Amino acid sequence: MSDKVEISDIVLDIPDNKSRGYLRRQMVTARYQSAMFDVQRRVEEARGEVDRLEKLGDDASDKQLSSAYAKFSDTMLAYEKTLNDTVDYIMGYVVEPEDKAAVRDVILDLSEDEYRAVLERIQKGDSAEEEGDENPTE
């Protein structure tokens, strides 16, 4: 069983807990969530270190600041990669439109609320029927 959901200009086919591939979807979701939580934590830590050193002013060495800026920059690149991986994760559930470049553009143009609704709907897909909610987006 699956549930077709339209958000913005895309249609997603969200499998439920009775659809084959349940464990595979759980593994992909766990990998995505772990990567996102990890990179967000790393961004916060790197930003905090830059802020701490900048507040020290002259007491912070140029080497410390350069190192902190480099770490922050590397972390932001990792964050961008994770966001691209998130787009790929969402694209795995999109059935319309068929043009993958168009789908990527639509996903990249989602508002924050639409983006969160898409992720929430995908992540609830396998548990929606268990919770007695056949279509939580309605």
N, CA, C and O atoms as a DFTB+ gen file, in Angstrom:
552 C
 N C O
     1  1       0.847      -1.172       0.000
     2  2       0.000       0.000       0.000
     3  2       0.901       1.246       0.000
     4  3       2.032       1.220       0.485
     5  1       0.374       2.297      -0.542
     6  2       1.088       3.559      -0.513
     7  2       0.069       4.679      -0.575
     8  3      -1.119       4.465      -0.813
     9  1       0.571       5.868      -0.355
    10  2      -0.285       7.038      -0.292
    11  2       0.333       8.115      -1.166
    12  3       1.477       8.510      -0.941
    13  1      -0.406       8.598      -2.164
    14  2       0.107       9.678      -3.010
    15  2      -0.267      11.001      -2.376
    16  3      -1.426      11.243      -2.041
    17  1       0.738      11.859      -2.215
    18  2       0.572      13.152      -1.568
    19  2       1.140      14.217      -2.480
    20  3       2.244      14.066      -3.003
    21  1       0.386      15.308      -2.679
    22  2       0.872      16.414      -3.500
    23  2       1.248      17.579      -2.598
    24  3       0.448      18.042      -1.785
    25  1       2.481      18.040      -2.758
    26  2       2.971      19.201      -2.026
    27  2       3.694      20.075      -3.036
    28  3       4.602      19.622      -3.732
    29  1       3.281      21.329      -3.107
    30  2       3.809      22.255      -4.100
    31  2       3.529      21.669      -5.479
    32  3       2.387      21.303      -5.759
    33  1       4.520      21.570      -6.338
    34  2       4.320      21.059      -7.695
    35  2       4.815      19.629      -7.848
    36  3       5.055      19.174      -8.966
    37  1       4.971      18.913      -6.732
    38  2       5.441      17.534      -6.815
    39  2       4.422      16.597      -6.180
    40  3       3.676      16.973      -5.275
    41  1       4.415      15.370      -6.680
    42  2       3.567      14.323      -6.114
    43  2       4.498      13.255      -5.571
    44  3       5.353      12.727      -6.282
    45  1       4.312      12.949      -4.293
    46  2       5.124      11.931      -3.639
    47  2       4.304      10.667      -3.469
    48  3       3.104      10.732      -3.200
    49  1       4.942       9.522      -3.624
    50  2       4.315       8.233      -3.363
    51  2       4.933       7.716      -2.072
    52  3       6.078       7.263      -2.055
    53  1       4.165       7.788      -0.994
    54  2       4.668       7.444       0.333
    55  2       4.201       6.036       0.704
    56  3       3.006       5.823       0.910
    57  1       5.116       5.080       0.791
    58  2       4.729       3.726       1.183
    59  2       4.273       3.692       2.644
    60  3       4.719       4.494       3.464
    61  1       3.386       2.758       2.950
    62  2       2.997       2.585       4.351
    63  2       3.755       1.397       4.933
    64  3       4.618       0.817       4.274
    65  1       3.429       1.042       6.165
    66  2       4.173      -0.014       6.842
    67  2       3.912      -1.397       6.261
    68  3       4.608      -2.347       6.622
    69  1       2.940      -1.539       5.381
    70  2       2.659      -2.830       4.754
    71  2       3.352      -2.977       3.405
    72  3       3.335      -4.055       2.812
    73  1       3.959      -1.902       2.920
    74  2       4.656      -1.940       1.633
    75  2       5.986      -2.657       1.783
    76  3       6.667      -2.530       2.801
    77  1       6.345      -3.412       0.754
    78  2       7.646      -4.098       0.773
    79  2       8.766      -3.056       0.833
    80  3       8.604      -1.931       0.360
    81  1       9.876      -3.435       1.406
    82  2      11.016      -2.535       1.517
    83  2      11.017      -1.716       2.792
    84  3      11.744      -0.729       2.900
    85  1      10.205      -2.121       3.762
    86  2      10.070      -1.376       5.017
    87  2      11.431      -1.152       5.695
    88  3      11.766      -0.020       6.045
    89  1      12.207      -2.216       5.881
    90  2      13.502      -2.079       6.568
    91  2      14.473      -1.217       5.767
    92  3      15.235      -0.437       6.338
    93  1      14.441      -1.360       4.453
    94  2      15.311      -0.533       3.607
    95  2      14.989       0.948       3.806
    96  3      15.893       1.772       3.945
    97  1      13.693       1.281       3.817
    98  2      13.296       2.678       4.021
    99  2      13.682       3.151       5.415
   100  3      14.091       4.299       5.585
   101  1      13.559       2.294       6.402
   102  2      13.950       2.670       7.754
   103  2      15.453       2.946       7.832
   104  3      15.881       3.882       8.507
   105  1      16.246       2.132       7.142
   106  2      17.694       2.329       7.134
   107  2      18.070       3.641       6.456
   108  3      18.923       4.376       6.952
   109  1      17.438       3.936       5.329
   110  2      17.728       5.183       4.615
   111  2      17.321       6.380       5.474
   112  3      18.050       7.368       5.555
   113  1      16.164       6.288       6.109
   114  2      15.701       7.382       6.981
   115  2      16.646       7.568       8.155
   116  3      16.982       8.699       8.507
   117  1      17.078       6.472       8.766
   118  2      18.006       6.565       9.901
   119  2      19.328       7.188       9.475
   120  3      19.893       8.008      10.199
   121  1      19.821       6.800       8.302
   122  2      21.086       7.352       7.788
   123  2      20.940       8.846       7.524
   124  3      21.824       9.630       7.868
   125  1      19.820       9.240       6.911
   126  2      19.565      10.651       6.645
   127  2      19.482      11.440       7.945
   128  3      20.132      12.476       8.086
   129  1      18.682      10.955       8.898
   130  2      18.504      11.689      10.150
   131  2      19.814      11.784      10.929
   132  3      20.120      12.829      11.503
   133  1      20.577      10.712      10.951
   134  2      21.861      10.724      11.652
   135  2      22.815      11.741      11.030
   136  3      23.472      12.499      11.744
   137  1      22.891      11.756       9.708
   138  2      23.775      12.707       9.025
   139  2      23.348      14.142       9.297
   140  3      24.190      15.007       9.540
   141  1      22.043      14.399       9.258
   142  2      21.549      15.759       9.478
   143  2      21.824      16.209      10.915
   144  3      22.299      17.324      11.133
   145  1      21.532      15.358      11.885
   146  2      21.786      15.727      13.276
   147  2      23.274      15.952      13.518
   148  3      23.659      16.891      14.214
   149  1      24.113      15.085      12.940
   150  2      25.556      15.203      13.128
   151  2      26.085      16.507      12.544
   152  3      26.845      17.215      13.205
   153  1      25.696      16.831      11.321
   154  2      26.231      18.042      10.694
   155  2      25.693      19.297      11.389
   156  3      26.415      20.287      11.509
   157  1      24.453      19.271      11.842
   158  2      23.925      20.432      12.568
   159  2      24.685      20.641      13.880
   160  3      24.966      21.776      14.263
   161  1      25.011      19.555      14.558
   162  2      25.798      19.652      15.790
   163  2      27.187      20.212      15.497
   164  3      27.690      21.055      16.240
   165  1      27.808      19.737      14.407
   166  2      29.137      20.207      14.037
   167  2      29.125      21.683      13.653
   168  3      30.060      22.411      13.986
   169  1      28.088      22.133      12.963
   170  2      27.969      23.551      12.600
   171  2      27.872      24.396      13.864
   172  3      28.559      25.411      13.984
   173  1      27.032      23.990      14.799
   174  2      26.878      24.739      16.053
   175  2      28.195      24.805      16.826
   176  3      28.552      25.857      17.356
   177  1      28.914      23.688      16.891
   178  2      30.199      23.673      17.595
   179  2      31.214      24.589      16.915
   180  3      31.905      25.355      17.587
   181  1      31.306      24.515      15.600
   182  2      32.274      25.340      14.863
   183  2      31.916      26.816      14.982
   184  3      32.795      27.657      15.169
   185  1      30.627      27.132      14.873
   186  2      30.189      28.523      15.012
   187  2      30.487      29.018      16.435
   188  3      30.931      30.151      16.621
   189  1      30.244      28.177      17.419
   190  2      30.521      28.544      18.807
   191  2      31.996      28.818      19.042
   192  3      32.349      29.748      19.768
   193  1      32.855      28.019      18.436
   194  2      34.299      28.224      18.590
   195  2      34.744      29.530      17.937
   196  3      35.563      30.255      18.502
   197  1      34.218      29.834      16.763
   198  2      34.540      31.105      16.096
   199  2      34.068      32.267      16.969
   200  3      34.818      33.216      17.197
   201  1      32.839      32.199      17.454
   202  2      32.302      33.269      18.309
   203  2      33.153      33.449      19.566
   204  3      33.451      34.573      19.967
   205  1      33.541      32.325      20.185
   206  2      34.352      32.390      21.407
   207  2      35.681      33.081      21.149
   208  3      36.104      33.943      21.919
   209  1      36.344      32.692      20.049
   210  2      37.645      33.279      19.729
   211  2      37.519      34.749      19.335
   212  3      38.376      35.560      19.687
   213  1      36.458      35.094      18.608
   214  2      36.274      36.499      18.226
   215  2      36.023      37.371      19.453
   216  3      36.446      38.527      19.480
   217  1      35.354      36.847      20.453
   218  2      35.105      37.606      21.681
   219  2      36.390      37.840      22.473
   220  3      36.515      38.819      23.209
   221  1      37.342      36.919      22.306
   222  2      38.622      37.089      22.996
   223  2      39.418      38.259      22.415
   224  3      40.292      38.822      23.075
   225  1      39.098      38.611      21.172
   226  2      39.782      39.748      20.544
   227  2      41.264      39.490      20.391
   228  3      41.677      38.490      19.804
   229  1      42.067      40.404      20.927
   230  2      43.520      40.309      20.786
   231  2      44.109      39.123      21.543
   232  3      45.241      38.721      21.270
   233  1      43.362      38.559      22.486
   234  2      43.870      37.414      23.241
   235  2      43.857      36.118      22.419
   236  3      44.511      35.143      22.788
   237  1      43.121      36.110      21.317
   238  2      43.099      34.939      20.436
   239  2      44.177      35.116      19.374
   240  3      44.333      36.196      18.805
   241  1      44.912      34.050      19.116
   242  2      45.971      34.146      18.117
   243  2      45.374      34.041      16.711
   244  3      44.290      33.491      16.510
   245  1      46.114      34.583      15.754
   246  2      45.696      34.486      14.355
   247  2      45.592      33.022      13.929
   248  3      44.711      32.655      13.153
   249  1      46.486      32.203      14.437
   250  2      46.481      30.776      14.100
   251  2      45.199      30.115      14.620
   252  3      44.597      29.303      13.917
   253  1      44.781      30.453      15.834
   254  2      43.550      29.892      16.396
   255  2      42.337      30.316      15.570
   256  3      41.479      29.500      15.233
   257  1      42.287      31.611      15.253
   258  2      41.166      32.110      14.451
   259  2      41.147      31.492      13.064
   260  3      40.090      31.086      12.581
   261  1      42.297      31.417      12.422
   262  2      42.365      30.810      11.090
   263  2      41.899      29.367      11.122
   264  3      41.164      28.917      10.244
   265  1      42.332      28.656      12.135
   266  2      41.923      27.257      12.287
   267  2      40.416      27.144      12.512
   268  3      39.766      26.275      11.930
   269  1      39.865      28.005      13.341
   270  2      38.425      27.986      13.626
   271  2      37.623      28.342      12.381
   272  3      36.600      27.717      12.102
   273  1      38.084      29.348      11.627
   274  2      37.397      29.723      10.383
   275  2      37.445      28.575       9.371
   276  3      36.452      28.292       8.701
   277  1      38.597      27.920       9.262
   278  2      38.737      26.802       8.319
   279  2      37.807      25.651       8.715
   280  3      37.158      25.046       7.861
   281  1      37.749      25.360      10.004
   282  2      36.863      24.290      10.477
   283  2      35.402      24.654      10.201
   284  3      34.619      23.804       9.778
   285  1      35.041      25.907      10.437
   286  2      33.670      26.342      10.171
   287  2      33.352      26.223       8.686
   288  3      32.275      25.757       8.315
   289  1      34.286      26.643       7.837
   290  2      34.091      26.557       6.394
   291  2      33.916      25.101       5.950
   292  3      33.013      24.791       5.172
   293  1      34.770      24.220       6.440
   294  2      34.666      22.792       6.105
   295  2      33.324      22.219       6.578
   296  3      32.703      21.408       5.891
   297  1      32.900      22.652       7.746
   298  2      31.642      22.168       8.298
   299  2      30.463      22.653       7.463
   300  3      29.506      21.907       7.256
   301  1      30.519      23.887       6.983
   302  2      29.446      24.399       6.141
   303  2      29.395      23.662       4.802
   304  3      28.312      23.461       4.253
   305  1      30.542      23.259       4.272
   306  2      30.566      22.449       3.050
   307  2      29.924      21.084       3.305
   308  3      29.196      20.563       2.460
   309  1      30.200      20.513       4.474
   310  2      29.570      19.241       4.844
   311  2      28.059      19.417       4.994
   312  3      27.286      18.526       4.641
   313  1      27.647      20.568       5.518
   314  2      26.217      20.861       5.667
   315  2      25.557      20.956       4.290
   316  3      24.463      20.431       4.085
   317  1      26.227      21.628       3.348
   318  2      25.694      21.734       1.992
   319  2      25.551      20.345       1.366
   320  3      24.548      20.060       0.711
   321  1      26.549      19.483       1.564
   322  2      26.467      18.116       1.035
   323  2      25.289      17.380       1.662
   324  3      24.567      16.665       0.967
   325  1      25.089      17.545       2.953
   326  2      23.975      16.884       3.632
   327  2      22.643      17.394       3.090
   328  3      21.705      16.615       2.927
   329  1      22.550      18.689       2.809
   330  2      21.324      19.225       2.222
   331  2      21.086      18.648       0.821
   332  3      19.950      18.341       0.461
   333  1      22.153      18.503       0.036
   334  2      22.023      17.863      -1.276
   335  2      21.577      16.409      -1.134
   336  3      20.757      15.927      -1.914
   337  1      22.119      15.719      -0.138
   338  2      21.696      14.341       0.129
   339  2      20.228      14.304       0.542
   340  3      19.516      13.354       0.216
   341  1      19.771      15.334       1.259
   342  2      18.369      15.421       1.650
   343  2      17.479      15.570       0.425
   344  3      16.418      14.950       0.347
   345  1      17.901      16.384      -0.523
   346  2      17.148      16.538      -1.770
   347  2      17.055      15.183      -2.481
   348  3      15.987      14.805      -2.962
   349  1      18.170      14.458      -2.544
   350  2      18.168      13.130      -3.166
   351  2      17.236      12.182      -2.414
   352  3      16.525      11.391      -3.034
   353  1      17.234      12.256      -1.099
   354  2      16.364      11.439      -0.248
   355  2      14.897      11.710      -0.590
   356  3      14.118      10.772      -0.762
   357  1      14.526      12.968      -0.688
   358  2      13.143      13.336      -1.021
   359  2      12.813      12.886      -2.443
   360  3      11.719      12.382      -2.699
   361  1      13.758      13.068      -3.367
   362  2      13.514      12.707      -4.767
   363  2      13.163      11.229      -4.919
   364  3      12.466      10.854      -5.862
   365  1      13.631      10.397      -4.013
   366  2      13.318       8.977      -4.064
   367  2      11.835       8.672      -3.893
   368  3      11.390       7.574      -4.226
   369  1      11.075       9.615      -3.388
   370  2       9.644       9.428      -3.166
   371  2       8.785      10.182      -4.179
   372  3       7.562      10.042      -4.173
   373  1       9.405      10.975      -5.044
   374  2       8.649      11.789      -5.996
   375  2       8.306      10.958      -7.234
   376  3       9.174      10.316      -7.826
   377  1       7.018      10.982      -7.616
   378  2       6.580      10.274      -8.820
   379  2       6.188      11.234      -9.939
   380  3       6.141      10.835     -11.103
   381  1       5.912      12.468      -9.610
   382  2       5.590      13.491     -10.605
   383  2       6.202      14.807     -10.166
   384  3       6.141      15.143      -8.983
   385  1       6.771      15.540     -11.057
   386  2       7.005      15.260     -12.470
   387  2       8.125      14.239     -12.644
   388  3       8.879      13.963     -11.711
   389  1       8.224      13.688     -13.839
   390  2       9.242      12.671     -14.110
   391  2      10.614      13.277     -14.363
   392  3      11.628      12.610     -14.157
   393  1      10.665      14.515     -14.801
   394  2      11.924      15.208     -15.086
   395  2      12.655      15.476     -13.766
   396  3      12.239      16.322     -12.975
   397  1      13.738      14.748     -13.544
   398  2      14.465      14.836     -12.268
   399  2      15.035      16.224     -12.017
   400  3      15.078      16.673     -10.872
   401  1      15.474      16.911     -13.067
   402  2      16.004      18.271     -12.890
   403  2      14.893      19.198     -12.423
   404  3      15.116      20.061     -11.574
   405  1      13.701      19.022     -12.973
   406  2      12.556      19.839     -12.555
   407  2      12.184      19.533     -11.112
   408  3      11.862      20.434     -10.338
   409  1      12.233      18.256     -10.759
   410  2      11.925      17.850      -9.375
   411  2      12.916      18.493      -8.411
   412  3      12.525      19.037      -7.378
   413  1      14.190      18.427      -8.754
   414  2      15.230      19.026      -7.894
   415  2      14.964      20.519      -7.708
   416  3      15.071      21.034      -6.595
   417  1      14.621      21.211      -8.789
   418  2      14.330      22.640      -8.695
   419  2      13.122      22.912      -7.810
   420  3      13.139      23.844      -7.005
   421  1      12.078      22.111      -7.951
   422  2      10.888      22.298      -7.115
   423  2      11.239      22.096      -5.651
   424  3      10.822      22.879      -4.797
   425  1      12.004      21.051      -5.355
   426  2      12.391      20.785      -3.963
   427  2      13.237      21.937      -3.421
   428  3      13.032      22.382      -2.292
   429  1      14.180      22.413      -4.219
   430  2      15.034      23.513      -3.773
   431  2      14.252      24.805      -3.566
   432  3      14.673      25.669      -2.797
   433  1      13.118      24.942      -4.247
   434  2      12.299      26.143      -4.120
   435  2      11.192      26.026      -3.072
   436  3      10.413      26.965      -2.906
   437  1      11.103      24.903      -2.364
   438  2      10.085      24.763      -1.324
   439  2      10.298      25.795      -0.221
   440  3      11.430      26.181       0.071
   441  1       9.214      26.230       0.378
   442  2       9.337      27.068       1.571
   443  2       9.772      26.164       2.728
   444  3       9.747      24.940       2.607
   445  1      10.164      26.765       3.834
   446  2      10.556      25.960       4.992
   447  2       9.394      25.087       5.459
   448  3       9.596      23.919       5.790
   449  1       8.189      25.634       5.489
   450  2       7.023      24.851       5.912
   451  2       6.758      23.683       4.969
   452  3       6.459      22.576       5.417
   453  1       6.868      23.928       3.661
   454  2       6.663      22.846       2.690
   455  2       7.743      21.781       2.836
   456  3       7.448      20.586       2.808
   457  1       8.997      22.214       2.991
   458  2      10.120      21.295       3.175
   459  2       9.888      20.407       4.399
   460  3      10.046      19.188       4.334
   461  1       9.518      21.029       5.499
   462  2       9.279      20.264       6.721
   463  2       8.077      19.336       6.568
   464  3       8.083      18.228       7.105
   465  1       7.046      19.771       5.842
   466  2       5.870      18.926       5.615
   467  2       6.237      17.694       4.788
   468  3       5.762      16.592       5.062
   469  1       7.083      17.887       3.774
   470  2       7.522      16.763       2.952
   471  2       8.281      15.759       3.807
   472  3       7.980      14.566       3.777
   473  1       9.261      16.229       4.566
   474  2      10.052      15.318       5.403
   475  2       9.189      14.625       6.443
   476  3       9.322      13.421       6.666
   477  1       8.312      15.378       7.075
   478  2       7.440      14.790       8.088
   479  2       6.553      13.716       7.476
   480  3       6.362      12.653       8.067
   481  1       6.016      13.988       6.306
   482  2       5.126      13.022       5.654
   483  2       5.893      11.769       5.271
   484  3       5.387      10.662       5.452
   485  1       7.100      11.918       4.749
   486  2       7.921      10.753       4.394
   487  2       8.236       9.948       5.648
   488  3       8.102       8.725       5.654
   489  1       8.653      10.627       6.703
   490  2       9.065       9.931       7.918
   491  2       7.890       9.286       8.644
   492  3       8.071       8.301       9.360
   493  1       6.700       9.827       8.468
   494  2       5.518       9.228       9.087
   495  2       4.915       8.137       8.221
   496  3       4.063       7.381       8.687
   497  1       5.339       8.043       6.973
   498  2       4.725       7.121       6.025
   499  2       4.569       5.714       6.531
   500  3       3.484       5.139       6.441
   501  1       5.639       5.141       7.067
   502  2       5.577       3.765       7.520
   503  2       4.776       3.593       8.789
   504  3       4.310       2.490       9.074
   505  1       4.603       4.654       9.560
   506  2       3.884       4.522      10.824
   507  2       2.479       5.096      10.769
   508  3       1.727       4.955      11.733
   509  1       2.097       5.746       9.657
   510  2       0.793       6.412       9.582
   511  2      -0.361       5.467       9.842
   512  3      -1.270       5.800      10.602
   513  1      -0.344       4.282       9.219
   514  2      -1.437       3.356       9.398
   515  2      -1.441       2.788      10.815
   516  3      -2.506       2.555      11.386
   517  1      -0.257       2.564      11.384
   518  2      -0.177       2.064      12.751
   519  2      -0.831       3.030      13.719
   520  3      -1.442       2.611      14.703
   521  1      -0.706       4.323      13.445
   522  2      -1.254       5.339      14.335
   523  2      -2.717       5.622      14.021
   524  3      -3.348       6.438      14.693
   525  1      -3.267       4.949      12.995
   526  2      -4.653       5.132      12.646
   527  2      -4.901       6.398      11.847
   528  3      -6.043       6.849      11.755
   529  1      -3.876       6.974      11.275
   530  2      -4.001       8.213      10.503
   531  2      -3.601       7.906       9.082
   532  3      -2.412       7.869       8.764
   533  1      -4.582       7.683       8.215
   534  2      -4.279       7.251       6.858
   535  2      -3.600       8.299       6.017
   536  3      -2.806       7.953       5.143
   537  1      -3.882       9.583       6.247
   538  2      -3.251      10.648       5.477
   539  2      -3.105      11.883       6.350
   540  3      -3.981      12.747       6.358
   541  1      -1.992      11.972       7.092
   542  2      -1.816      13.081       8.025
   543  2      -1.662      14.450       7.378
   544  3      -1.671      15.456       8.087
   545  1      -1.520      14.525       6.053
   546  2      -1.361      15.834       5.427
   547  2      -2.699      16.466       5.081
   548  3      -2.741      17.633       4.691
   549  1      -3.779      15.735       5.212
   550  2      -5.092      16.306       4.888
   551  2      -5.667      17.048       6.059
   552  3      -6.766      17.593       5.966
